[in-house]
Amino acid sequence: MENTIETAFKEILEEQIHEVAYRKCINDPEYQIANTNAITLMDMLKRVLSNDEQRKLLDELESAMFIVESFFLEYSYRQGLQDSKLIHKELNSFGIDVMKKISCIL
């Protein structure tokens, strides 16, 4: 059973990963190019498949890949949170103030 803190953390993760980070990602020109390429290739593959069963399997594969990627993203985000203090400390030792740079961007 989850406690209140775990539930709140999951809600924050959901918001940060699926809203804030996603918005930033979809505005990245490199992401846009890669995404367009992936969509084009998927459409081409669907057109050359010979029957509905094959196309259904491709759709299921695509969905499964998205689920796998979502697990990776969540673990990456959590690891980033765990490592953030160390990363900030290391960057500060080189004269880089991450928080100052972030406040300039926002």
FIVO-622894 format. One record per atom (N, C-alpha, C): residue in one letter; x, y, z. Coordinates in steps of 0.2 Angstrom, whole numbers, padded with zeros to 4 digits, always signed. Each point is the difference from the previous one (the first is absolute). Example, Ala and Ser with C-alpha at 12.3 -4.5 7.8 and 13.67 -1.06 7.14 Angstrom:
A+0066-0028+0039
A-0004+0006+0000
A+0004+0006+0000
S-0002+0005-0004
S+0004+0006+0001
S-0004+0005+0003
//
This chain:
M+0004-0006+0000
M-0004+0006+0000
M+0004+0006+0000
E-0001+0005-0004
E+0004+0006-0001
E-0002+0005+0006
N+0005+0003+0002
N-0002+0006+0005
N-0001+0006-0004
T-0001+0005+0004
T-0002+0007-0003
T+0006+0003-0004
I+0006-0001+0003
I+0006+0003-0003
I+0001-0004-0007
E+0000-0006+0000
E+0001-0004-0006
E-0005+0002-0006
T-0006+0001+0002
T-0006+0002-0004
T+0002+0007-0003
A+0002+0004+0004
A+0001+0007-0002
A+0006+0000-0005
F+0006-0004+0002
F+0005+0000-0004
F-0001-0003-0007
K-0004-0005+0000
K-0003-0003-0007
K-0003+0006-0004
E-0005+0004+0003
E-0003+0005-0003
E+0004+0005-0003
I+0006+0002+0004
I+0005+0005-0002
I+0003-0003-0006
L+0002-0006+0000
L+0004-0004-0005
L-0004+0001-0006
E-0007-0002+0000
E-0004+0000-0005
E-0001+0006-0004
E+0000+0006+0004
E-0001+0006-0002
E+0007+0003-0004
Q+0005-0001+0004
Q+0007+0002-0003
Q+0002-0004-0006
I-0001-0006+0000
I+0002-0004-0006
I-0005+0000-0006
H-0006+0000+0002
H-0005-0001-0005
H-0003+0007-0003
E+0002+0005+0004
E-0003+0007-0002
E+0006+0004-0002
V+0004+0002+0006
V+0005+0005-0001
V+0006-0003-0005
A+0002-0005+0002
A+0006-0003-0005
A-0003-0001-0007
Y-0006-0003+0000
Y-0002-0002-0007
Y-0001+0007-0004
R-0003+0005+0003
R+0000+0006-0004
R+0006+0003-0002
K+0005-0001+0004
K+0007+0003-0002
K+0003-0005-0006
C-0001-0006+0001
C+0002-0005-0005
C-0003+0001-0007
I-0007+0001+0000
I-0003+0001-0007
I+0002+0006-0003
N+0003+0005+0003
N+0002+0006-0003
N+0007+0000-0002
D+0004-0005+0001
D+0006-0001-0002
D+0001-0002-0007
P+0003+0004-0004
P+0000-0002-0007
P+0003-0007-0002
E+0005-0002+0004
E+0003-0007-0001
E-0005-0005+0001
Y-0004+0001+0006
Y-0006-0005+0001
Y-0005+0000-0006
Q-0002+0006-0002
Q-0005+0001-0005
Q+0003-0004-0006
I+0006+0000-0002
I+0003-0003-0006
I-0001-0008+0001
A+0003-0002+0006
A+0000-0007+0001
A-0007-0003+0001
N-0005+0004+0003
N-0007-0002+0000
N-0003-0001-0007
T+0001+0005-0004
T-0003+0000-0007
T+0003-0006-0004
N+0006-0001+0001
N+0003-0006-0003
N-0003-0007+0002
A-0001+0000+0007
A-0002-0006+0003
A-0008-0001-0003
I-0004+0005+0000
I-0006-0001-0002
I-0001-0002-0008
T+0005+0004-0004
T+0000-0002-0007
T+0002-0007-0001
L+0005-0003+0004
L+0002-0007-0001
L-0005-0005+0002
M-0004+0002+0006
M-0005-0004+0002
M-0006+0000-0005
D-0002+0005-0003
D-0005+0000-0005
D+0002-0004-0006
M+0007+0001-0002
M+0002-0004-0006
M+0000-0007+0002
L+0002-0002+0006
L-0001-0007+0001
L-0007-0003+0000
K-0004+0004+0003
K-0007-0002+0000
K-0003-0001-0007
R+0002+0004-0004
R-0002-0001-0007
R+0002-0006-0004
V+0006-0002+0002
V+0003-0006-0003
V-0002-0007+0003
L-0003+0001+0006
L-0002-0007+0003
L-0006-0002-0004
S-0001-0007+0000
S-0005-0002-0005
S-0006-0002+0003
N-0001+0000+0006
N-0007-0001+0003
N-0001+0003+0007
D-0007+0000+0002
D-0002+0004+0006
D+0004-0003+0006
E+0001-0007+0000
E+0003-0003+0006
E+0007+0003+0001
Q+0004+0001-0006
Q+0007+0002+0001
Q+0000+0008+0002
R-0005+0004-0003
R-0001+0007+0002
R-0002+0000+0008
K-0004-0004+0002
K-0002+0000+0007
K+0006-0002+0005
L+0004-0005-0003
L+0006-0002+0004
L+0005+0006+0000
L+0001+0004-0005
L+0004+0006+0000
L-0002+0005+0005
D-0007+0001+0000
D-0003+0005+0005
D+0001-0002+0007
E+0000-0007+0001
E+0001-0002+0007
E+0007+0001+0002
L+0005-0002-0005
L+0007+0001+0001
L+0002+0008+0002
E-0003+0004-0004
E+0001+0007+0001
E-0003+0002+0007
S-0006-0002+0002
S-0002+0001+0007
S+0004-0003+0005
A+0003-0006-0001
A+0004-0003+0005
A+0007+0004+0001
M+0002+0003-0006
M+0006+0004+0000
M-0001+0006+0004
F-0005+0003-0001
F-0002+0006+0004
F+0000-0001+0008
I-0003-0006+0002
I+0000-0001+0007
I+0007-0002+0002
V+0004-0003-0003
V+0007-0002+0002
V+0003+0007+0001
E+0000+0005-0005
E+0003+0006+0000
E-0002+0004+0006
S-0007+0000+0002
S-0002+0003+0006
S+0003-0002+0006
F+0001-0007+0001
F+0004-0002+0006
F+0007+0003+0000
F+0003+0000-0006
F+0007+0003+0000
F+0000+0007+0002
L-0005+0004-0003
L+0000+0007+0002
L-0001+0001+0007
E-0005-0004+0003
E-0001+0001+0007
E+0006-0002+0005
Y+0003-0005-0002
Y+0007-0002+0004
Y+0005+0006-0002
S+0001+0002-0006
S+0004+0005-0001
S-0001+0007+0004
Y-0006+0001+0000
Y-0002+0006+0004
Y+0001-0001+0008
R-0002-0005+0002
R+0002-0002+0007
R+0007+0000+0002
Q+0004-0003-0005
Q+0007+0000+0001
Q+0003+0007+0000
G-0002+0004-0005
G+0002+0007+0000
G-0002+0004+0007
L-0005-0002+0003
L-0002+0003+0006
L+0005-0002+0005
Q+0002-0006+0000
Q+0004-0003+0005
Q+0007+0003-0001
D+0002+0001-0006
D+0007+0002-0001
D+0000+0008+0000
S-0005+0004+0000
S+0000+0007-0001
S+0005+0003+0005
K+0000-0001+0006
K+0004+0003+0005
K+0008-0001-0002
L+0001-0006-0002
L+0007-0002-0002
L+0002+0004-0006
I-0005+0000-0005
I+0002+0004-0007
I+0001+0007+0002
H-0005+0003+0004
H+0001+0007+0001
H+0007+0002+0003
K+0002-0005+0005
K+0006+0001+0004
K+0006+0000-0005
E+0000-0005-0005
E+0005-0001-0004
E+0000+0006-0005
L-0005+0002-0003
L+0000+0006-0004
L+0002+0006+0003
N-0002+0001+0006
N+0002+0006+0004
N+0008+0000+0001
S+0003-0006+0000
S+0007+0000+0001
S+0004+0002-0006
F-0004+0000-0006
F+0003+0003-0006
F-0003+0007-0001
G-0003+0003+0005
G-0003+0007-0001
G-0006+0001-0004
I-0004-0006+0000
I-0006+0000-0004
I-0006+0000+0005
D-0004+0005+0000
D-0006+0000+0005
D-0006-0001-0004
V-0002-0007+0000
V-0006-0002-0003
V-0006+0004+0001
M-0001+0001+0007
M-0006+0004+0002
M+0000+0007-0003
K+0005+0003-0001
K+0001+0007-0002
K-0002+0000-0008
K+0003-0005-0003
K-0002-0001-0008
K-0007-0002-0001
I-0003-0004+0005
I-0007-0001-0001
I-0005+0006+0001
S+0002+0004+0005
S-0004+0006+0001
S+0001+0005-0005
C+0005+0000-0004
C+0001+0004-0006
C-0004-0002-0006
I-0001-0007+0000
I-0004-0002-0006
I-0007+0001+0001
L-0003-0001+0007
L-0007+0001+0001
L-0001+0007+0000
//
